[in-house]
Amino acid sequence: MNPRRFFATLFLPMAIAACAAPPKDDLLERFEAALLAQDSATAALEGWCATRGLANPATIRAEPVAGQQLPPTRRNRLMLEVEAGEEVGYRHVRLTCGGKVLSQAHNWYVPARLTPDMNRQLETGDTPFGRVIAPLNFTRERLSGTRGGIEECPDGTVLHHHAVLRLPDGRPVSTVIECYTADNLR
């Protein structure tokens, strides 16, 4: 066999495949940049879902995760700036788009800092937290983020973030642990 033809037959399919899909590390970097560019992880995931063509329309839904309930820790209460007797809500959901689980989120929040309608939506609906509280014009303060998961994350987590969401006056309304899945990179 002609050496040129041999190498073309061997390496051309690999070269085409390399051009068709960016390396996972590059894709993970782009994904993390998309998350960091938004105050709302929901908005970032929705944009990512649309850009990656995961669903049409690209709509994020919050599906409750049964079982594992994590009560607020002393650290959660300090970050939320709540008194010992003040209520802290908890929501554990899978955020999905087009049937793909893009993340799992543990969210501790202060119901007294939300409207009654927002609290009702969080307790009964499948609307993501970020979309429910969007009218409050919150900002996001990322506390940490690393590749891979932590104890609160399921197996297969490729990236996790820990953040505090703040109202315009600076008061914290939520602290969240977000565990992002490999479905974001497919």
Secondary structure as UniProt FT lines:
FT   HELIX           3..20
FT   HELIX           24..36
FT   HELIX           41..52
FT   STRAND          61..64
FT   HELIX           74..80
FT   TURN            84..85
FT   STRAND          89..97
FT   TURN            98..99
FT   STRAND          100..109
FT   HELIX           111..113
FT   HELIX           116..124
FT   HELIX           129..132
FT   HELIX           134..136
FT   STRAND          139..147
FT   TURN            151..152
FT   TURN            155..156
FT   STRAND          157..166
FT   TURN            168..169
FT   STRAND          172..181
FT   HELIX           182..185
//
